[in-house]
């Protein structure tokens, strides 16, 4: 049964109501293993490589070479903004939609890897800003898949407009609203066939911030915990002061603590530069690093404290 009709054919449950996911290694799903090797090689060689010296603001709409990250997990985004495809025997899950201009590149990358866009059964989001959610409306039209998000992000994703509870409100641009957005329980699970992805509430950069973890095994039965960790930069428009919102700062700090404790053999971030991902793809740094989430959290904690200190000193951010 497809999740595109009600009742939703996904098991979505809060952590308090779920047993831990099995950790035993499993073989990769047949559909993931069946991706034509020739198509994957062609996809990487036919698309211009992303420059490794680009800034965080570069390449948001430039198609990146699609590639397998590990097992059933693939990079299908742009040079500046990630989109992640997780493939199973009963369909695929796509995390993040890029900018409003990105869907053409994302869909082309899915096809180039040997998969079909109509096999995308579920859309997921990290946070509700235009650079990661702007493409969802077009992707939903192309795939027919519902978008699942934490309750804090649902209205923004439906309307394409953020509220003043977002620190960056004054700097944010709108994006096309998504027709079918369904609320995901905080820290719930999304199941599609044998795929299980775990949501982790990580607000701070945006109120609906969500990180995702899942287990991925390759053909050699090497299984890794993959962590797709949301942005954790404490940035805002000119009128917002984090220090004036202690409850929000407490939630932000809790998010950072949560990231530090995630199962994390392989770190991915919505902005690839935040985890040095393209250089790691290139072999300039280890792709697999069990300490990456802890270091990412340490950096986020330091940046938040620096921002609070700047505000306390009366300086403009």
Order of alpha helices (4+ residues) and beta strands (2+ residues): alpha-alpha-beta-beta-beta-beta-alpha-beta-alpha-alpha-beta-alpha-beta-beta-beta-beta-beta-alpha-beta-alpha-alpha
